[in-house]
């Protein structure tokens, strides 16, 4: 996982860590088992690499990959 994340440094990514933990931001650095990210409000946050289940590069638009927002039956 660390090697894959390291290839994404400098890109905006979506990240899922389980439950309701869905994150989006620019990956700044991967260091010591921690992913350093900056969100849209320029807030720095840190994610333990061992907790990451899925991540992908963010494409244009607000909808996150793999998630449907506002879907109701």
mmJSON file of the N, C-alpha and C atoms, coordinates in Angstrom:
{"data_MODEL":{"atom_site":{
"group_PDB":["ATOM","ATOM","ATOM","ATOM","ATOM","ATOM","ATOM","ATOM","ATOM","ATOM","ATOM","ATOM","ATOM","ATOM","ATOM","ATOM","ATOM","ATOM","ATOM","ATOM","ATOM","ATOM","ATOM","ATOM","ATOM","ATOM","ATOM","ATOM","ATOM","ATOM","ATOM","ATOM","ATOM","ATOM","ATOM","ATOM","ATOM","ATOM","ATOM","ATOM","ATOM","ATOM","ATOM","ATOM","ATOM","ATOM","ATOM","ATOM","ATOM","ATOM","ATOM","ATOM","ATOM","ATOM","ATOM","ATOM","ATOM","ATOM","ATOM","ATOM","ATOM","ATOM","ATOM","ATOM","ATOM","ATOM","ATOM","ATOM","ATOM","ATOM","ATOM","ATOM","ATOM","ATOM","ATOM","ATOM","ATOM","ATOM","ATOM","ATOM","ATOM","ATOM","ATOM","ATOM","ATOM","ATOM","ATOM","ATOM","ATOM","ATOM","ATOM","ATOM","ATOM","ATOM","ATOM","ATOM","ATOM","ATOM","ATOM","ATOM","ATOM","ATOM","ATOM","ATOM","ATOM","ATOM","ATOM","ATOM","ATOM","ATOM","ATOM","ATOM","ATOM","ATOM","ATOM","ATOM","ATOM","ATOM","ATOM","ATOM","ATOM","ATOM","ATOM","ATOM","ATOM","ATOM","ATOM","ATOM","ATOM","ATOM","ATOM","ATOM","ATOM","ATOM","ATOM","ATOM","ATOM","ATOM","ATOM","ATOM","ATOM","ATOM","ATOM","ATOM","ATOM","ATOM","ATOM","ATOM","ATOM","ATOM","ATOM","ATOM","ATOM","ATOM","ATOM","ATOM","ATOM","ATOM","ATOM","ATOM","ATOM","ATOM","ATOM","ATOM","ATOM","ATOM","ATOM","ATOM","ATOM","ATOM","ATOM","ATOM","ATOM","ATOM","ATOM","ATOM","ATOM","ATOM","ATOM","ATOM","ATOM","ATOM","ATOM","ATOM","ATOM","ATOM","ATOM","ATOM","ATOM","ATOM","ATOM","ATOM","ATOM","ATOM","ATOM","ATOM","ATOM","ATOM","ATOM","ATOM","ATOM","ATOM","ATOM","ATOM","ATOM","ATOM","ATOM","ATOM","ATOM","ATOM","ATOM","ATOM","ATOM","ATOM","ATOM","ATOM","ATOM","ATOM","ATOM"],
"id":[1,2,3,4,5,6,7,8,9,10,11,12,13,14,15,16,17,18,19,20,21,22,23,24,25,26,27,28,29,30,31,32,33,34,35,36,37,38,39,40,41,42,43,44,45,46,47,48,49,50,51,52,53,54,55,56,57,58,59,60,61,62,63,64,65,66,67,68,69,70,71,72,73,74,75,76,77,78,79,80,81,82,83,84,85,86,87,88,89,90,91,92,93,94,95,96,97,98,99,100,101,102,103,104,105,106,107,108,109,110,111,112,113,114,115,116,117,118,119,120,121,122,123,124,125,126,127,128,129,130,131,132,133,134,135,136,137,138,139,140,141,142,143,144,145,146,147,148,149,150,151,152,153,154,155,156,157,158,159,160,161,162,163,164,165,166,167,168,169,170,171,172,173,174,175,176,177,178,179,180,181,182,183,184,185,186,187,188,189,190,191,192,193,194,195,196,197,198,199,200,201,202,203,204,205,206,207,208,209,210,211,212,213,214,215,216,217,218,219],
"type_symbol":["N","C","C","N","C","C","N","C","C","N","C","C","N","C","C","N","C","C","N","C","C","N","C","C","N","C","C","N","C","C","N","C","C","N","C","C","N","C","C","N","C","C","N","C","C","N","C","C","N","C","C","N","C","C","N","C","C","N","C","C","N","C","C","N","C","C","N","C","C","N","C","C","N","C","C","N","C","C","N","C","C","N","C","C","N","C","C","N","C","C","N","C","C","N","C","C","N","C","C","N","C","C","N","C","C","N","C","C","N","C","C","N","C","C","N","C","C","N","C","C","N","C","C","N","C","C","N","C","C","N","C","C","N","C","C","N","C","C","N","C","C","N","C","C","N","C","C","N","C","C","N","C","C","N","C","C","N","C","C","N","C","C","N","C","C","N","C","C","N","C","C","N","C","C","N","C","C","N","C","C","N","C","C","N","C","C","N","C","C","N","C","C","N","C","C","N","C","C","N","C","C","N","C","C","N","C","C","N","C","C","N","C","C","N","C","C","N","C","C"],
"label_atom_id":["N","CA","C","N","CA","C","N","CA","C","N","CA","C","N","CA","C","N","CA","C","N","CA","C","N","CA","C","N","CA","C","N","CA","C","N","CA","C","N","CA","C","N","CA","C","N","CA","C","N","CA","C","N","CA","C","N","CA","C","N","CA","C","N","CA","C","N","CA","C","N","CA","C","N","CA","C","N","CA","C","N","CA","C","N","CA","C","N","CA","C","N","CA","C","N","CA","C","N","CA","C","N","CA","C","N","CA","C","N","CA","C","N","CA","C","N","CA","C","N","CA","C","N","CA","C","N","CA","C","N","CA","C","N","CA","C","N","CA","C","N","CA","C","N","CA","C","N","CA","C","N","CA","C","N","CA","C","N","CA","C","N","CA","C","N","CA","C","N","CA","C","N","CA","C","N","CA","C","N","CA","C","N","CA","C","N","CA","C","N","CA","C","N","CA","C","N","CA","C","N","CA","C","N","CA","C","N","CA","C","N","CA","C","N","CA","C","N","CA","C","N","CA","C","N","CA","C","N","CA","C","N","CA","C","N","CA","C","N","CA","C","N","CA","C","N","CA","C","N","CA","C","N","CA","C"],
"label_alt_id":[null,null,null,null,null,null,null,null,null,null,null,null,null,null,null,null,null,null,null,null,null,null,null,null,null,null,null,null,null,null,null,null,null,null,null,null,null,null,null,null,null,null,null,null,null,null,null,null,null,null,null,null,null,null,null,null,null,null,null,null,null,null,null,null,null,null,null,null,null,null,null,null,null,null,null,null,null,null,null,null,null,null,null,null,null,null,null,null,null,null,null,null,null,null,null,null,null,null,null,null,null,null,null,null,null,null,null,null,null,null,null,null,null,null,null,null,null,null,null,null,null,null,null,null,null,null,null,null,null,null,null,null,null,null,null,null,null,null,null,null,null,null,null,null,null,null,null,null,null,null,null,null,null,null,null,null,null,null,null,null,null,null,null,null,null,null,null,null,null,null,null,null,null,null,null,null,null,null,null,null,null,null,null,null,null,null,null,null,null,null,null,null,null,null,null,null,null,null,null,null,null,null,null,null,null,null,null,null,null,null,null,null,null,null,null,null,null,null,null],
"label_comp_id":["UNK","UNK","UNK","UNK","UNK","UNK","UNK","UNK","UNK","UNK","UNK","UNK","UNK","UNK","UNK","UNK","UNK","UNK","UNK","UNK","UNK","UNK","UNK","UNK","UNK","UNK","UNK","UNK","UNK","UNK","UNK","UNK","UNK","UNK","UNK","UNK","UNK","UNK","UNK","UNK","UNK","UNK","UNK","UNK","UNK","UNK","UNK","UNK","UNK","UNK","UNK","UNK","UNK","UNK","UNK","UNK","UNK","UNK","UNK","UNK","UNK","UNK","UNK","UNK","UNK","UNK","UNK","UNK","UNK","UNK","UNK","UNK","UNK","UNK","UNK","UNK","UNK","UNK","UNK","UNK","UNK","UNK","UNK","UNK","UNK","UNK","UNK","UNK","UNK","UNK","UNK","UNK","UNK","UNK","UNK","UNK","UNK","UNK","UNK","UNK","UNK","UNK","UNK","UNK","UNK","UNK","UNK","UNK","UNK","UNK","UNK","UNK","UNK","UNK","UNK","UNK","UNK","UNK","UNK","UNK","UNK","UNK","UNK","UNK","UNK","UNK","UNK","UNK","UNK","UNK","UNK","UNK","UNK","UNK","UNK","UNK","UNK","UNK","UNK","UNK","UNK","UNK","UNK","UNK","UNK","UNK","UNK","UNK","UNK","UNK","UNK","UNK","UNK","UNK","UNK","UNK","UNK","UNK","UNK","UNK","UNK","UNK","UNK","UNK","UNK","UNK","UNK","UNK","UNK","UNK","UNK","UNK","UNK","UNK","UNK","UNK","UNK","UNK","UNK","UNK","UNK","UNK","UNK","UNK","UNK","UNK","UNK","UNK","UNK","UNK","UNK","UNK","UNK","UNK","UNK","UNK","UNK","UNK","UNK","UNK","UNK","UNK","UNK","UNK","UNK","UNK","UNK","UNK","UNK","UNK","UNK","UNK","UNK","UNK","UNK","UNK","UNK","UNK","UNK"],
"label_asym_id":["A","A","A","A","A","A","A","A","A","A","A","A","A","A","A","A","A","A","A","A","A","A","A","A","A","A","A","A","A","A","A","A","A","A","A","A","A","A","A","A","A","A","A","A","A","A","A","A","A","A","A","A","A","A","A","A","A","A","A","A","A","A","A","A","A","A","A","A","A","A","A","A","A","A","A","A","A","A","A","A","A","A","A","A","A","A","A","A","A","A","A","A","A","A","A","A","A","A","A","A","A","A","A","A","A","A","A","A","A","A","A","A","A","A","A","A","A","A","A","A","A","A","A","A","A","A","A","A","A","A","A","A","A","A","A","A","A","A","A","A","A","A","A","A","A","A","A","A","A","A","A","A","A","A","A","A","A","A","A","A","A","A","A","A","A","A","A","A","A","A","A","A","A","A","A","A","A","A","A","A","A","A","A","A","A","A","A","A","A","A","A","A","A","A","A","A","A","A","A","A","A","A","A","A","A","A","A","A","A","A","A","A","A","A","A","A","A","A","A"],
"label_entity_id":["1","1","1","1","1","1","1","1","1","1","1","1","1","1","1","1","1","1","1","1","1","1","1","1","1","1","1","1","1","1","1","1","1","1","1","1","1","1","1","1","1","1","1","1","1","1","1","1","1","1","1","1","1","1","1","1","1","1","1","1","1","1","1","1","1","1","1","1","1","1","1","1","1","1","1","1","1","1","1","1","1","1","1","1","1","1","1","1","1","1","1","1","1","1","1","1","1","1","1","1","1","1","1","1","1","1","1","1","1","1","1","1","1","1","1","1","1","1","1","1","1","1","1","1","1","1","1","1","1","1","1","1","1","1","1","1","1","1","1","1","1","1","1","1","1","1","1","1","1","1","1","1","1","1","1","1","1","1","1","1","1","1","1","1","1","1","1","1","1","1","1","1","1","1","1","1","1","1","1","1","1","1","1","1","1","1","1","1","1","1","1","1","1","1","1","1","1","1","1","1","1","1","1","1","1","1","1","1","1","1","1","1","1","1","1","1","1","1","1"],
"label_seq_id":[1,1,1,2,2,2,3,3,3,4,4,4,5,5,5,6,6,6,7,7,7,8,8,8,9,9,9,10,10,10,11,11,11,12,12,12,13,13,13,14,14,14,15,15,15,16,16,16,17,17,17,18,18,18,19,19,19,20,20,20,21,21,21,22,22,22,23,23,23,24,24,24,25,25,25,26,26,26,27,27,27,28,28,28,29,29,29,30,30,30,31,31,31,32,32,32,33,33,33,34,34,34,35,35,35,36,36,36,37,37,37,38,38,38,39,39,39,40,40,40,41,41,41,42,42,42,43,43,43,44,44,44,45,45,45,46,46,46,47,47,47,48,48,48,49,49,49,50,50,50,51,51,51,52,52,52,53,53,53,54,54,54,55,55,55,56,56,56,57,57,57,58,58,58,59,59,59,60,60,60,61,61,61,62,62,62,63,63,63,64,64,64,65,65,65,66,66,66,67,67,67,68,68,68,69,69,69,70,70,70,71,71,71,72,72,72,73,73,73],
"pdbx_PDB_ins_code":[null,null,null,null,null,null,null,null,null,null,null,null,null,null,null,null,null,null,null,null,null,null,null,null,null,null,null,null,null,null,null,null,null,null,null,null,null,null,null,null,null,null,null,null,null,null,null,null,null,null,null,null,null,null,null,null,null,null,null,null,null,null,null,null,null,null,null,null,null,null,null,null,null,null,null,null,null,null,null,null,null,null,null,null,null,null,null,null,null,null,null,null,null,null,null,null,null,null,null,null,null,null,null,null,null,null,null,null,null,null,null,null,null,null,null,null,null,null,null,null,null,null,null,null,null,null,null,null,null,null,null,null,null,null,null,null,null,null,null,null,null,null,null,null,null,null,null,null,null,null,null,null,null,null,null,null,null,null,null,null,null,null,null,null,null,null,null,null,null,null,null,null,null,null,null,null,null,null,null,null,null,null,null,null,null,null,null,null,null,null,null,null,null,null,null,null,null,null,null,null,null,null,null,null,null,null,null,null,null,null,null,null,null,null,null,null,null,null,null],
"Cartn_x":[0.832,0.0,0.87,1.949,2.809,3.394,3.84,4.436,3.405,2.188,1.123,0.792,0.685,0.396,1.513,2.755,3.896,3.835,3.283,3.139,2.062,1.21,0.108,0.436,1.623,2.0,1.844,1.194,0.942,-0.397,-1.118,-2.413,-3.545,-4.724,-5.914,-6.522,-6.783,-7.288,-8.505,-9.289,-10.375,-9.88,-10.21,-9.725,-10.865,-10.964,-11.985,-11.274,-11.626,-10.981,-11.958,-13.157,-14.143,-15.21,-16.357,-17.46,-17.882,-17.889,-18.265,-17.042,-15.848,-14.604,-14.22,-14.706,-14.379,-13.689,-12.516,-11.71,-11.336,-11.167,-10.714,-9.707,-8.609,-7.616,-6.41,-5.476,-4.238,-3.231,-2.66,-1.651,-0.334,0.183,1.384,2.631,2.506,3.691,3.264,4.087,3.888,5.155,4.999,6.177,5.868,6.741,6.624,5.258,4.629,3.328,2.155,2.382,1.335,1.226,-0.008,-0.259,-0.605,0.101,-0.127,-0.951,-2.116,-3.011,-3.482,-3.873,-4.436,-5.813,-6.841,-8.197,-8.463,-9.698,-10.094,-9.941,-9.985,-9.868,-8.44,-7.474,-6.056,-5.773,-6.608,-6.377,-5.556,-4.466,-3.618,-4.236,-4.276,-4.692,-3.818,-3.793,-2.88,-3.672,-3.349,-4.071,-3.058,-3.317,-2.482,-2.652,-1.575,-1.643,-2.291,-2.069,-2.646,-4.167,-4.767,-6.226,-6.915,-6.143,-6.719,-7.187,-8.442,-9.008,-8.947,-9.376,-9.434,-9.028,-8.29,-8.054,-7.998,-8.326,-8.257,-8.006,-7.472,-7.27,-8.628,-8.805,-10.063,-10.161,-11.283,-11.542,-12.327,-12.572,-13.3,-14.711,-15.269,-16.621,-16.589,-17.734,-17.835,-18.177,-18.648,-19.019,-17.763,-17.728,-16.582,-16.695,-15.589,-15.565,-16.13,-17.083,-17.633,-18.759,-19.102,-20.139,-21.22,-22.482,-23.596,-24.177,-24.141,-24.604,-26.066,-26.892,-28.28,-29.204,-28.761,-29.585,-30.645,-31.873,-32.989,-33.883,-34.453,-35.391,-36.791],
"Cartn_y":[-1.199,0.0,1.254,1.229,2.409,2.776,1.776,2.019,2.6,2.08,2.597,4.044,4.336,5.709,6.665,6.218,7.071,7.535,6.718,7.082,8.153,8.36,9.32,10.68,10.856,12.119,13.261,14.33,15.504,15.468,14.35,14.218,14.287,14.664,14.698,13.298,12.742,11.379,11.287,10.234,9.839,8.63,8.585,7.515,7.013,5.689,5.075,4.234,4.469,3.77,2.885,2.677,1.836,2.658,2.037,2.745,3.953,5.11,6.346,7.225,6.639,7.388,7.498,8.526,8.794,10.148,10.194,11.404,11.801,13.093,13.602,14.711,14.677,15.72,15.458,16.404,16.262,15.534,14.465,13.698,14.454,14.864,15.681,14.825,13.789,13.016,11.688,10.662,9.372,9.106,8.973,8.877,8.079,7.152,6.423,5.795,5.26,4.606,5.561,6.829,7.843,8.588,8.77,9.576,10.991,11.986,13.392,13.989,14.551,15.104,16.496,17.265,18.601,18.601,19.067,19.088,20.408,20.582,21.769,23.066,22.99,24.174,24.393,23.735,23.814,23.315,22.409,21.789,20.522,20.373,19.188,18.082,16.874,15.734,14.544,13.59,12.466,11.17,10.195,8.928,7.794,6.881,5.699,4.811,4.481,3.679,2.326,1.745,0.427,0.46,1.635,1.771,1.984,2.283,2.574,1.276,1.279,0.112,0.309,1.487,1.787,3.235,3.488,4.867,4.903,6.079,6.275,7.743,8.015,9.394,10.036,11.249,11.982,12.48,12.24,12.765,14.056,14.764,16.032,15.807,16.827,16.735,16.458,16.528,16.365,14.946,14.103,12.745,11.916,11.175,10.357,8.987,8.466,7.171,6.082,5.307,4.187,4.553,5.812,6.239,6.979,6.755,7.463,8.377,9.674,10.653,10.99,10.996,11.408,10.371,9.134,8.079,7.631,7.588,7.132,6.209,5.246,4.326,4.721],
"Cartn_z":[0.0,0.0,0.0,0.774,0.867,-0.498,-1.247,-2.554,-3.536,-3.481,-4.342,-4.0,-2.706,-2.273,-2.683,-2.552,-2.884,-4.343,-5.229,-6.637,-6.846,-5.847,-5.956,-5.325,-4.769,-4.122,-5.125,-4.672,-5.503,-6.206,-6.107,-6.764,-5.744,-6.22,-5.388,-5.397,-4.207,-4.115,-3.201,-3.418,-2.528,-1.766,-0.475,0.377,1.257,1.405,2.259,3.306,4.582,5.69,6.474,5.956,6.624,7.315,7.575,8.222,7.424,8.063,7.371,7.108,7.159,6.974,5.511,4.865,3.468,3.407,2.79,2.782,1.36,1.128,-0.165,0.097,-0.634,-0.495,-1.364,-1.342,-2.091,-1.213,-1.739,-1.012,-1.095,0.055,0.115,0.306,1.162,1.516,2.123,1.955,2.612,3.408,4.738,5.592,6.854,7.219,8.487,8.703,7.652,7.791,7.878,7.513,7.59,6.258,5.773,4.583,5.038,4.536,4.868,3.742,4.08,3.071,3.445,2.417,2.612,1.958,2.697,2.14,1.403,0.947,0.176,0.949,2.292,3.145,3.626,2.987,3.353,4.767,5.257,6.559,6.345,7.077,6.978,7.83,7.292,8.096,7.777,8.707,8.643,8.779,7.935,7.934,8.066,8.994,9.135,7.904,7.245,6.025,6.278,7.436,7.726,7.86,8.004,8.107,6.758,5.727,4.407,3.75,3.304,2.625,1.116,0.643,-0.793,-1.023,-2.111,-2.531,-4.048,-4.597,-6.046,-6.335,-7.52,-7.923,-8.165,-7.674,-7.844,-9.275,-9.888,-11.228,-11.068,-12.155,-12.088,-11.571,-10.948,-10.395,-8.909,-8.3,-6.859,-6.423,-7.34,-6.957,-6.733,-5.646,-5.316,-5.969,-6.398,-7.069,-6.168,-6.705,-5.953,-5.007,-4.904,-3.983,-4.737,-4.362,-4.976,-3.911,-4.154,-3.181,-3.47,-2.432,-2.565,-3.187,-3.277,-3.873,-2.874,-3.306,-2.459,-3.251,-2.575,-3.216,-2.902],
"occupancy":[1.0,1.0,1.0,1.0,1.0,1.0,1.0,1.0,1.0,1.0,1.0,1.0,1.0,1.0,1.0,1.0,1.0,1.0,1.0,1.0,1.0,1.0,1.0,1.0,1.0,1.0,1.0,1.0,1.0,1.0,1.0,1.0,1.0,1.0,1.0,1.0,1.0,1.0,1.0,1.0,1.0,1.0,1.0,1.0,1.0,1.0,1.0,1.0,1.0,1.0,1.0,1.0,1.0,1.0,1.0,1.0,1.0,1.0,1.0,1.0,1.0,1.0,1.0,1.0,1.0,1.0,1.0,1.0,1.0,1.0,1.0,1.0,1.0,1.0,1.0,1.0,1.0,1.0,1.0,1.0,1.0,1.0,1.0,1.0,1.0,1.0,1.0,1.0,1.0,1.0,1.0,1.0,1.0,1.0,1.0,1.0,1.0,1.0,1.0,1.0,1.0,1.0,1.0,1.0,1.0,1.0,1.0,1.0,1.0,1.0,1.0,1.0,1.0,1.0,1.0,1.0,1.0,1.0,1.0,1.0,1.0,1.0,1.0,1.0,1.0,1.0,1.0,1.0,1.0,1.0,1.0,1.0,1.0,1.0,1.0,1.0,1.0,1.0,1.0,1.0,1.0,1.0,1.0,1.0,1.0,1.0,1.0,1.0,1.0,1.0,1.0,1.0,1.0,1.0,1.0,1.0,1.0,1.0,1.0,1.0,1.0,1.0,1.0,1.0,1.0,1.0,1.0,1.0,1.0,1.0,1.0,1.0,1.0,1.0,1.0,1.0,1.0,1.0,1.0,1.0,1.0,1.0,1.0,1.0,1.0,1.0,1.0,1.0,1.0,1.0,1.0,1.0,1.0,1.0,1.0,1.0,1.0,1.0,1.0,1.0,1.0,1.0,1.0,1.0,1.0,1.0,1.0,1.0,1.0,1.0,1.0,1.0,1.0,1.0,1.0,1.0,1.0,1.0,1.0],
"B_iso_or_equiv":[0.0,0.0,0.0,0.0,0.0,0.0,0.0,0.0,0.0,0.0,0.0,0.0,0.0,0.0,0.0,0.0,0.0,0.0,0.0,0.0,0.0,0.0,0.0,0.0,0.0,0.0,0.0,0.0,0.0,0.0,0.0,0.0,0.0,0.0,0.0,0.0,0.0,0.0,0.0,0.0,0.0,0.0,0.0,0.0,0.0,0.0,0.0,0.0,0.0,0.0,0.0,0.0,0.0,0.0,0.0,0.0,0.0,0.0,0.0,0.0,0.0,0.0,0.0,0.0,0.0,0.0,0.0,0.0,0.0,0.0,0.0,0.0,0.0,0.0,0.0,0.0,0.0,0.0,0.0,0.0,0.0,0.0,0.0,0.0,0.0,0.0,0.0,0.0,0.0,0.0,0.0,0.0,0.0,0.0,0.0,0.0,0.0,0.0,0.0,0.0,0.0,0.0,0.0,0.0,0.0,0.0,0.0,0.0,0.0,0.0,0.0,0.0,0.0,0.0,0.0,0.0,0.0,0.0,0.0,0.0,0.0,0.0,0.0,0.0,0.0,0.0,0.0,0.0,0.0,0.0,0.0,0.0,0.0,0.0,0.0,0.0,0.0,0.0,0.0,0.0,0.0,0.0,0.0,0.0,0.0,0.0,0.0,0.0,0.0,0.0,0.0,0.0,0.0,0.0,0.0,0.0,0.0,0.0,0.0,0.0,0.0,0.0,0.0,0.0,0.0,0.0,0.0,0.0,0.0,0.0,0.0,0.0,0.0,0.0,0.0,0.0,0.0,0.0,0.0,0.0,0.0,0.0,0.0,0.0,0.0,0.0,0.0,0.0,0.0,0.0,0.0,0.0,0.0,0.0,0.0,0.0,0.0,0.0,0.0,0.0,0.0,0.0,0.0,0.0,0.0,0.0,0.0,0.0,0.0,0.0,0.0,0.0,0.0,0.0,0.0,0.0,0.0,0.0,0.0],
"pdbx_formal_charge":[null,null,null,null,null,null,null,null,null,null,null,null,null,null,null,null,null,null,null,null,null,null,null,null,null,null,null,null,null,null,null,null,null,null,null,null,null,null,null,null,null,null,null,null,null,null,null,null,null,null,null,null,null,null,null,null,null,null,null,null,null,null,null,null,null,null,null,null,null,null,null,null,null,null,null,null,null,null,null,null,null,null,null,null,null,null,null,null,null,null,null,null,null,null,null,null,null,null,null,null,null,null,null,null,null,null,null,null,null,null,null,null,null,null,null,null,null,null,null,null,null,null,null,null,null,null,null,null,null,null,null,null,null,null,null,null,null,null,null,null,null,null,null,null,null,null,null,null,null,null,null,null,null,null,null,null,null,null,null,null,null,null,null,null,null,null,null,null,null,null,null,null,null,null,null,null,null,null,null,null,null,null,null,null,null,null,null,null,null,null,null,null,null,null,null,null,null,null,null,null,null,null,null,null,null,null,null,null,null,null,null,null,null,null,null,null,null,null,null],
"auth_seq_id":[1,1,1,2,2,2,3,3,3,4,4,4,5,5,5,6,6,6,7,7,7,8,8,8,9,9,9,10,10,10,11,11,11,12,12,12,13,13,13,14,14,14,15,15,15,16,16,16,17,17,17,18,18,18,19,19,19,20,20,20,21,21,21,22,22,22,23,23,23,24,24,24,25,25,25,26,26,26,27,27,27,28,28,28,29,29,29,30,30,30,31,31,31,32,32,32,33,33,33,34,34,34,35,35,35,36,36,36,37,37,37,38,38,38,39,39,39,40,40,40,41,41,41,42,42,42,43,43,43,44,44,44,45,45,45,46,46,46,47,47,47,48,48,48,49,49,49,50,50,50,51,51,51,52,52,52,53,53,53,54,54,54,55,55,55,56,56,56,57,57,57,58,58,58,59,59,59,60,60,60,61,61,61,62,62,62,63,63,63,64,64,64,65,65,65,66,66,66,67,67,67,68,68,68,69,69,69,70,70,70,71,71,71,72,72,72,73,73,73],
"auth_comp_id":["UNK","UNK","UNK","UNK","UNK","UNK","UNK","UNK","UNK","UNK","UNK","UNK","UNK","UNK","UNK","UNK","UNK","UNK","UNK","UNK","UNK","UNK","UNK","UNK","UNK","UNK","UNK","UNK","UNK","UNK","UNK","UNK","UNK","UNK","UNK","UNK","UNK","UNK","UNK","UNK","UNK","UNK","UNK","UNK","UNK","UNK","UNK","UNK","UNK","UNK","UNK","UNK","UNK","UNK","UNK","UNK","UNK","UNK","UNK","UNK","UNK","UNK","UNK","UNK","UNK","UNK","UNK","UNK","UNK","UNK","UNK","UNK","UNK","UNK","UNK","UNK","UNK","UNK","UNK","UNK","UNK","UNK","UNK","UNK","UNK","UNK","UNK","UNK","UNK","UNK","UNK","UNK","UNK","UNK","UNK","UNK","UNK","UNK","UNK","UNK","UNK","UNK","UNK","UNK","UNK","UNK","UNK","UNK","UNK","UNK","UNK","UNK","UNK","UNK","UNK","UNK","UNK","UNK","UNK","UNK","UNK","UNK","UNK","UNK","UNK","UNK","UNK","UNK","UNK","UNK","UNK","UNK","UNK","UNK","UNK","UNK","UNK","UNK","UNK","UNK","UNK","UNK","UNK","UNK","UNK","UNK","UNK","UNK","UNK","UNK","UNK","UNK","UNK","UNK","UNK","UNK","UNK","UNK","UNK","UNK","UNK","UNK","UNK","UNK","UNK","UNK","UNK","UNK","UNK","UNK","UNK","UNK","UNK","UNK","UNK","UNK","UNK","UNK","UNK","UNK","UNK","UNK","UNK","UNK","UNK","UNK","UNK","UNK","UNK","UNK","UNK","UNK","UNK","UNK","UNK","UNK","UNK","UNK","UNK","UNK","UNK","UNK","UNK","UNK","UNK","UNK","UNK","UNK","UNK","UNK","UNK","UNK","UNK","UNK","UNK","UNK","UNK","UNK","UNK"],
"auth_asym_id":["A","A","A","A","A","A","A","A","A","A","A","A","A","A","A","A","A","A","A","A","A","A","A","A","A","A","A","A","A","A","A","A","A","A","A","A","A","A","A","A","A","A","A","A","A","A","A","A","A","A","A","A","A","A","A","A","A","A","A","A","A","A","A","A","A","A","A","A","A","A","A","A","A","A","A","A","A","A","A","A","A","A","A","A","A","A","A","A","A","A","A","A","A","A","A","A","A","A","A","A","A","A","A","A","A","A","A","A","A","A","A","A","A","A","A","A","A","A","A","A","A","A","A","A","A","A","A","A","A","A","A","A","A","A","A","A","A","A","A","A","A","A","A","A","A","A","A","A","A","A","A","A","A","A","A","A","A","A","A","A","A","A","A","A","A","A","A","A","A","A","A","A","A","A","A","A","A","A","A","A","A","A","A","A","A","A","A","A","A","A","A","A","A","A","A","A","A","A","A","A","A","A","A","A","A","A","A","A","A","A","A","A","A","A","A","A","A","A","A"],
"auth_atom_id":["N","CA","C","N","CA","C","N","CA","C","N","CA","C","N","CA","C","N","CA","C","N","CA","C","N","CA","C","N","CA","C","N","CA","C","N","CA","C","N","CA","C","N","CA","C","N","CA","C","N","CA","C","N","CA","C","N","CA","C","N","CA","C","N","CA","C","N","CA","C","N","CA","C","N","CA","C","N","CA","C","N","CA","C","N","CA","C","N","CA","C","N","CA","C","N","CA","C","N","CA","C","N","CA","C","N","CA","C","N","CA","C","N","CA","C","N","CA","C","N","CA","C","N","CA","C","N","CA","C","N","CA","C","N","CA","C","N","CA","C","N","CA","C","N","CA","C","N","CA","C","N","CA","C","N","CA","C","N","CA","C","N","CA","C","N","CA","C","N","CA","C","N","CA","C","N","CA","C","N","CA","C","N","CA","C","N","CA","C","N","CA","C","N","CA","C","N","CA","C","N","CA","C","N","CA","C","N","CA","C","N","CA","C","N","CA","C","N","CA","C","N","CA","C","N","CA","C","N","CA","C","N","CA","C","N","CA","C","N","CA","C","N","CA","C","N","CA","C","N","CA","C","N","CA","C"],
"pdbx_PDB_model_num":[1,1,1,1,1,1,1,1,1,1,1,1,1,1,1,1,1,1,1,1,1,1,1,1,1,1,1,1,1,1,1,1,1,1,1,1,1,1,1,1,1,1,1,1,1,1,1,1,1,1,1,1,1,1,1,1,1,1,1,1,1,1,1,1,1,1,1,1,1,1,1,1,1,1,1,1,1,1,1,1,1,1,1,1,1,1,1,1,1,1,1,1,1,1,1,1,1,1,1,1,1,1,1,1,1,1,1,1,1,1,1,1,1,1,1,1,1,1,1,1,1,1,1,1,1,1,1,1,1,1,1,1,1,1,1,1,1,1,1,1,1,1,1,1,1,1,1,1,1,1,1,1,1,1,1,1,1,1,1,1,1,1,1,1,1,1,1,1,1,1,1,1,1,1,1,1,1,1,1,1,1,1,1,1,1,1,1,1,1,1,1,1,1,1,1,1,1,1,1,1,1,1,1,1,1,1,1,1,1,1,1,1,1,1,1,1,1,1,1]
}}}
